[in-house]
Amino acid sequence: MDKRCTADEAVSRLRSGMTVGVGGWGSRRKPMALVKALLRTDVTNLTVVSYAGPDVGLLLAAGRVRKVVYGFASLDSIPLEPHFRRARQAGAVEAVEWDEGMLQTGLRAAAQRVPFLPTRAGLGSDVVRFDPTLRTVTSPYADGEELLAVPALPLDAALIHAHRADARGNCRFLGVDPYFDLLFARAAETTIVSCERLVEGWDLPLHTPGIARPWVHAVVEARGGAGFTSCDPDYGRDEATQEAYAVAAKDPDAWARWYADWMEA
């Protein structure tokens, strides 16, 4: 089955009010071409699940997000995501701040189609104190250990950027870290993958991490599609563009100019 399409065709599957997971990590291998295509639509009122970076920042700046479930919000080389920081401090977005391991556990529960999974992550931290919806469970085995019951994070859709993919939806990651993109794909009803290059055959080692075609519903060839975030080893982060992004976020007029230029690029 040929799953190739354009970015605009791919994101036309999204609807207002959906829960959308975004792969990558901070300002690393984010599906920026898909985020840009999403910003060209009128989709709004989203719940976004992410190890957050400029993906969340851009969607927040455009007023498309109602709720964010996140492990952090960073540009990596710039510690704080400026648009997220502004929205969070102003109370303009509902924020669910979990430990990074808790976010992984919630995605894993959704991938396994169970309502929750137990973990030690988050116990003894203020995450539990500030989120009264979280519950603990007692191990049914001899130790009787108390564990945190992390609820599943089912996604309506996931947006992911890969290094390579084929027309059927098989994807491969060439960097040293696949992050948790496979969990995002398996937790989602619909997974949209952009890639640096579409290939017809594979010359990669068998152990190369990736996502198999049953979990992928649309494939978009988007060279440079993670920019300005990094996509090592294909390219690094565009630090100059990211710095301009962060500086422009401080002034509405400067931001309007930066955003217009980025959307047209």
MARFI-273441 format. One record per residue (C-alpha): residue number from 1; residue in three letters; x, y, z. Coordinates in steps of 0.001 Angstrom, whole numbers. Example, Ala and Ser with C-alpha at 12.3 -4.5 7.8 and 13.67 -1.06 7.14 Angstrom:
BEGIN
+-----+-----+---------+---------+---------+
|   i |  aa |       x |       y |       z |
+-----+-----+---------+---------+---------+
|   1 | ALA |   12300 |   -4500 |    7800 |
|   2 | SER |   13670 |   -1060 |    7140 |
+-----+-----+---------+---------+---------+
This chain:
BEGIN
+-----+-----+---------+---------+---------+
|   i |  aa |       x |       y |       z |
+-----+-----+---------+---------+---------+
|   1 | MET |       0 |       0 |       0 |
|   2 | ASP |    1431 |    3347 |   -1078 |
|   3 | LYS |    1145 |    5818 |    1836 |
|   4 | ARG |    2971 |    8753 |     253 |
|   5 | CYS |    1288 |   12161 |     311 |
|   6 | THR |    2034 |   15847 |     806 |
|   7 | ALA |    2284 |   17467 |    4216 |
|   8 | ASP |    -973 |   19341 |    3643 |
|   9 | GLU |   -2755 |   16145 |    2599 |
|  10 | ALA |   -1406 |   14347 |    5666 |
|  11 | VAL |   -2505 |   16916 |    8249 |
|  12 | SER |   -5954 |   17198 |    6628 |
|  13 | ARG |   -6699 |   14085 |    8718 |
|  14 | LEU |   -6510 |   16186 |   11897 |
|  15 | ARG |   -9524 |   17814 |   13504 |
|  16 | SER |  -10053 |   20424 |   16209 |
|  17 | GLY |  -10178 |   19008 |   19713 |
|  18 | MET |   -7903 |   16060 |   18968 |
|  19 | THR |   -5091 |   14797 |   21180 |
|  20 | VAL |   -1904 |   14951 |   19127 |
|  21 | GLY |    1455 |   13519 |   20119 |
|  22 | VAL |    4613 |   15040 |   18667 |
|  23 | GLY |    7780 |   12969 |   18487 |
|  24 | GLY |   11352 |   14114 |   18895 |
|  25 | TRP |   12908 |   15583 |   22010 |
|  26 | GLY |   13215 |   19260 |   22917 |
|  27 | SER |   14764 |   20849 |   19847 |
|  28 | ARG |   15852 |   17552 |   18274 |
|  29 | ARG |   14247 |   15828 |   15298 |
|  30 | LYS |   10911 |   17590 |   15619 |
|  31 | PRO |    8477 |   17212 |   12671 |
|  32 | MET |    8596 |   20911 |   11861 |
|  33 | ALA |    7356 |   20545 |    8265 |
|  34 | LEU |    4241 |   18827 |    9616 |
|  35 | VAL |    3838 |   21463 |   12345 |
|  36 | LYS |    4055 |   24151 |    9660 |
|  37 | ALA |    1405 |   22350 |    7596 |
|  38 | LEU |    -813 |   22081 |   10682 |
|  39 | LEU |    -437 |   25819 |   11229 |
|  40 | ARG |   -1786 |   26378 |    7706 |
|  41 | THR |   -5081 |   24750 |    8742 |
|  42 | ASP |   -7804 |   26076 |   11034 |
|  43 | VAL |   -7429 |   23164 |   13487 |
|  44 | THR |   -7525 |   24383 |   17082 |
|  45 | ASN |   -8372 |   23381 |   20678 |
|  46 | LEU |   -5703 |   20662 |   20628 |
|  47 | THR |   -4281 |   18626 |   23463 |
|  48 | VAL |    -582 |   18165 |   22687 |
|  49 | VAL |    1562 |   15418 |   24230 |
|  50 | SER |    5266 |   16052 |   23804 |
|  51 | TYR |    8762 |   16128 |   25147 |
|  52 | ALA |    8258 |   19707 |   24183 |
|  53 | GLY |   10273 |   22149 |   22131 |
|  54 | PRO |    9419 |   24622 |   19370 |
|  55 | ASP |    6659 |   22305 |   18159 |
|  56 | VAL |    4601 |   23188 |   21218 |
|  57 | GLY |    5878 |   26773 |   21242 |
|  58 | LEU |    4712 |   27484 |   17699 |
|  59 | LEU |    1304 |   25895 |   18246 |
|  60 | LEU |     844 |   27848 |   21477 |
|  61 | ALA |    1893 |   31115 |   19830 |
|  62 | ALA |    -737 |   30517 |   17137 |
|  63 | GLY |   -3457 |   29860 |   19728 |
|  64 | ARG |   -4061 |   26269 |   18646 |
|  65 | VAL |   -3550 |   24500 |   21980 |
|  66 | ARG |   -5920 |   24021 |   24915 |
|  67 | LYS |   -3829 |   21578 |   26939 |
|  68 | VAL |    -221 |   20357 |   27027 |
|  69 | VAL |     969 |   17103 |   28587 |
|  70 | TYR |    4731 |   17306 |   28803 |
|  71 | GLY |    7897 |   16110 |   30487 |
|  72 | PHE |    9698 |   19407 |   29862 |
|  73 | ALA |    9616 |   22336 |   27417 |
|  74 | SER |   13078 |   23301 |   26198 |
|  75 | LEU |   15043 |   24396 |   23151 |
|  76 | ASP |   18041 |   22415 |   24488 |
|  77 | SER |   20750 |   24998 |   23773 |
|  78 | ILE |   18257 |   27613 |   25033 |
|  79 | PRO |   16912 |   26208 |   28314 |
|  80 | LEU |   13331 |   27524 |   28268 |
|  81 | GLU |   10850 |   27458 |   25383 |
|  82 | PRO |    9743 |   31126 |   25329 |
|  83 | HIS |    6178 |   30749 |   24046 |
|  84 | PHE |    5488 |   27876 |   26415 |
|  85 | ARG |    6892 |   29894 |   29299 |
|  86 | ARG |    4642 |   32848 |   28514 |
|  87 | ALA |    1512 |   30702 |   28159 |
|  88 | ARG |    2299 |   28767 |   31335 |
|  89 | GLN |    2946 |   31872 |   33436 |
|  90 | ALA |    -181 |   33569 |   32120 |
|  91 | GLY |   -2341 |   30519 |   32794 |
|  92 | ALA |   -3307 |   30553 |   29121 |
|  93 | VAL |   -2960 |   26784 |   28685 |
|  94 | GLU |   -3934 |   23801 |   30790 |
|  95 | ALA |    -640 |   22183 |   31750 |
|  96 | VAL |     -55 |   18605 |   32883 |
|  97 | GLU |    3568 |   18402 |   33967 |
|  98 | TRP |    4836 |   14856 |   34432 |
|  99 | ASP |    8207 |   13320 |   35079 |
| 100 | GLU |    9885 |   12246 |   31808 |
| 101 | GLY |    9600 |    8599 |   32829 |
| 102 | MET |    5916 |    9037 |   33626 |
| 103 | LEU |    5274 |   10397 |   30147 |
| 104 | GLN |    6997 |    7372 |   28649 |
| 105 | THR |    4924 |    5088 |   30873 |
| 106 | GLY |    1669 |    6777 |   29834 |
| 107 | LEU |    2542 |    6324 |   26168 |
| 108 | ARG |    3544 |    2711 |   26784 |
| 109 | ALA |     196 |    2037 |   28487 |
| 110 | ALA |   -1655 |    3510 |   25509 |
| 111 | ALA |     485 |    1449 |   23130 |
| 112 | GLN |    -429 |   -1700 |   25062 |
| 113 | ARG |   -4108 |    -675 |   25215 |
| 114 | VAL |   -4245 |    -883 |   29007 |
| 115 | PRO |   -5722 |    1866 |   31240 |
| 116 | PHE |   -2533 |    2428 |   33234 |
| 117 | LEU |     885 |    1021 |   34024 |
| 118 | PRO |    2737 |    1067 |   37361 |
| 119 | THR |    6066 |    2820 |   37776 |
| 120 | ARG |    8399 |    4173 |   40427 |
| 121 | ALA |    8985 |    7330 |   38378 |
| 122 | GLY |    7430 |   10386 |   40008 |
| 123 | LEU |    7116 |    8899 |   43480 |
| 124 | GLY |    8524 |   11157 |   46171 |
| 125 | SER |    8348 |   14197 |   43896 |
| 126 | ASP |    6068 |   17229 |   43753 |
| 127 | VAL |    4587 |   15903 |   40508 |
| 128 | VAL |    2252 |   13738 |   42551 |
| 129 | ARG |    1535 |   16508 |   45054 |
| 130 | PHE |     506 |   18983 |   42349 |
| 131 | ASP |   -1566 |   16502 |   40309 |
| 132 | PRO |   -4326 |   15187 |   42586 |
| 133 | THR |   -5725 |   13027 |   39762 |
| 134 | LEU |   -2797 |   10611 |   40055 |
| 135 | ARG |   -3265 |    7424 |   42044 |
| 136 | THR |   -1027 |    4730 |   43493 |
| 137 | VAL |   -1437 |     962 |   43442 |
| 138 | THR |     -70 |   -1730 |   45686 |
| 139 | SER |    1850 |   -4588 |   44092 |
| 140 | PRO |    -214 |   -7794 |   44342 |
| 141 | TYR |    2951 |   -9784 |   44927 |
| 142 | ALA |    4775 |  -10543 |   48155 |
| 143 | ASP |    6653 |   -7269 |   48428 |
| 144 | GLY |    3454 |   -5180 |   48499 |
| 145 | GLU |    5344 |   -2175 |   47081 |
| 146 | GLU |    3371 |    1020 |   46462 |
| 147 | LEU |    3755 |    2217 |   42873 |
| 148 | LEU |    2455 |    5158 |   40885 |
| 149 | ALA |    -363 |    4231 |   38500 |
| 150 | VAL |     259 |    6337 |   35407 |
| 151 | PRO |   -2860 |    6641 |   33225 |
| 152 | ALA |   -2581 |    5801 |   29548 |
| 153 | LEU |   -2055 |    8634 |   27065 |
| 154 | PRO |   -4048 |    7522 |   24007 |
| 155 | LEU |   -3469 |    9758 |   20997 |
| 156 | ASP |   -5780 |   10564 |   18138 |
| 157 | ALA |   -2725 |   11263 |   16001 |
| 158 | ALA |    1066 |   11328 |   16186 |
| 159 | LEU |    3435 |   13493 |   14149 |
| 160 | ILE |    6960 |   12102 |   13729 |
| 161 | HIS |   10037 |   12940 |   11671 |
| 162 | ALA |   12303 |   10099 |   10536 |
| 163 | HIS |   15546 |    9985 |    8612 |
| 164 | ARG |   14384 |    7456 |    6013 |
| 165 | ALA |   11106 |    5836 |    5019 |
| 166 | ASP |    9654 |    3838 |    2180 |
| 167 | ALA |    6329 |    4249 |     398 |
| 168 | ARG |    4689 |    1564 |    2560 |
| 169 | GLY |    5478 |    3400 |    5793 |
| 170 | ASN |    8517 |    1576 |    7125 |
| 171 | CYS |   10710 |    4176 |    8869 |
| 172 | ARG |   14284 |    4246 |   10126 |
| 173 | PHE |   16134 |    6516 |   12559 |
| 174 | LEU |   19841 |    7027 |   11911 |
| 175 | GLY |   20725 |    9106 |   14972 |
| 176 | VAL |   22120 |    7745 |   18214 |
| 177 | ASP |   18749 |    8129 |   19976 |
| 178 | PRO |   15325 |    7136 |   18584 |
| 179 | TYR |   13712 |    8975 |   21525 |
| 180 | PHE |   10223 |    7542 |   22150 |
| 181 | ASP |    8858 |    7932 |   18631 |
| 182 | LEU |    7848 |    4273 |   18357 |
| 183 | LEU |    5701 |    4644 |   21484 |
| 184 | PHE |    4057 |    7768 |   20049 |
| 185 | ALA |    3231 |    5815 |   16885 |
| 186 | ARG |    1856 |    2802 |   18731 |
| 187 | ALA |    -195 |    4984 |   21106 |
| 188 | ALA |   -1895 |    6766 |   18195 |
| 189 | GLU |   -4910 |    5972 |   16049 |
| 190 | THR |   -3239 |    7757 |   13121 |
| 191 | THR |     505 |    8244 |   12664 |
| 192 | ILE |    1901 |   10726 |   10150 |
| 193 | VAL |    5622 |   10489 |    9402 |
| 194 | SER |    7735 |   12979 |    7513 |
| 195 | CYS |   11183 |   11863 |    6413 |
| 196 | GLU |   14391 |   13291 |    5036 |
| 197 | ARG |   14415 |   10868 |    2141 |
| 198 | LEU |   12097 |    8270 |     662 |
| 199 | VAL |   13912 |    5082 |    -333 |
| 200 | GLU |   12986 |    2019 |   -2366 |
| 201 | GLY |   15318 |    -403 |    -617 |
| 202 | TRP |   17327 |    -581 |    2568 |
| 203 | ASP |   21098 |    -729 |    2916 |
| 204 | LEU |   21006 |    -219 |    6689 |
| 205 | PRO |   22024 |   -2672 |    9430 |
| 206 | LEU |   19191 |   -4904 |   10592 |
| 207 | HIS |   19347 |   -3451 |   14102 |
| 208 | THR |   18656 |     118 |   12895 |
| 209 | PRO |   15737 |    1391 |   15024 |
| 210 | GLY |   12548 |    2486 |   13353 |
| 211 | ILE |    8789 |    2059 |   13024 |
| 212 | ALA |    7175 |    -752 |   11038 |
| 213 | ARG |    4544 |      24 |    8421 |
| 214 | PRO |    1469 |   -1247 |   10379 |
| 215 | TRP |    1838 |    1735 |   12720 |
| 216 | VAL |    2196 |    4371 |    9971 |
| 217 | HIS |    -698 |    5799 |    7979 |
| 218 | ALA |     893 |    8580 |    5919 |
| 219 | VAL |    4442 |    9303 |    4735 |
| 220 | VAL |    5672 |   12708 |    3604 |
| 221 | GLU |    9075 |   13292 |    2031 |
| 222 | ALA |   10276 |   16558 |    3567 |
| 223 | ARG |   13984 |   17208 |    3150 |
| 224 | GLY |   15099 |   19457 |    5953 |
| 225 | GLY |   11727 |   18712 |    7528 |
| 226 | ALA |   13043 |   18914 |   11096 |
| 227 | GLY |   14662 |   22309 |   10614 |
| 228 | PHE |   15482 |   24431 |   12561 |
| 229 | THR |   15756 |   21579 |   15080 |
| 230 | SER |   18516 |   19008 |   14666 |
| 231 | CYS |   18303 |   15824 |   12627 |
| 232 | ASP |   21704 |   14249 |   13223 |
| 233 | PRO |   23507 |   12778 |   11360 |
| 234 | ASP |   21820 |   14479 |    8385 |
| 235 | TYR |   22195 |   17984 |    9868 |
| 236 | GLY |   22554 |   19755 |   13175 |
| 237 | ARG |   20369 |   22350 |   14802 |
| 238 | ASP |   20271 |   25767 |   13087 |
| 239 | GLU |   21348 |   27725 |   16142 |
| 240 | ALA |   21108 |   31105 |   14407 |
| 241 | THR |   17481 |   30529 |   13409 |
| 242 | GLN |   16629 |   29174 |   16833 |
| 243 | GLU |   18214 |   32192 |   18514 |
| 244 | ALA |   16213 |   34489 |   16229 |
| 245 | TYR |   13073 |   32517 |   17139 |
| 246 | ALA |   13699 |   33004 |   20853 |
| 247 | VAL |   14578 |   36699 |   20524 |
| 248 | ALA |   11556 |   37433 |   18326 |
| 249 | ALA |    9285 |   35807 |   20897 |
| 250 | LYS |    9954 |   38762 |   23234 |
| 251 | ASP |    8279 |   41335 |   20966 |
| 252 | PRO |    4929 |   40952 |   19160 |
| 253 | ASP |    6011 |   42856 |   16039 |
| 254 | ALA |    9296 |   41004 |   15762 |
| 255 | TRP |    7460 |   37731 |   16260 |
| 256 | ALA |    4940 |   38517 |   13519 |
| 257 | ARG |    7813 |   39146 |   11092 |
| 258 | TRP |    9742 |   36028 |   12121 |
| 259 | TYR |    6643 |   33841 |   11890 |
| 260 | ALA |    5651 |   35155 |    8460 |
| 261 | ASP |    9159 |   34573 |    7106 |
| 262 | TRP |    9345 |   31065 |    8575 |
| 263 | MET |    5960 |   30062 |    7217 |
| 264 | GLU |    6952 |   31208 |    3730 |
| 265 | ALA |   10387 |   29529 |    3774 |
+-----+-----+---------+---------+---------+
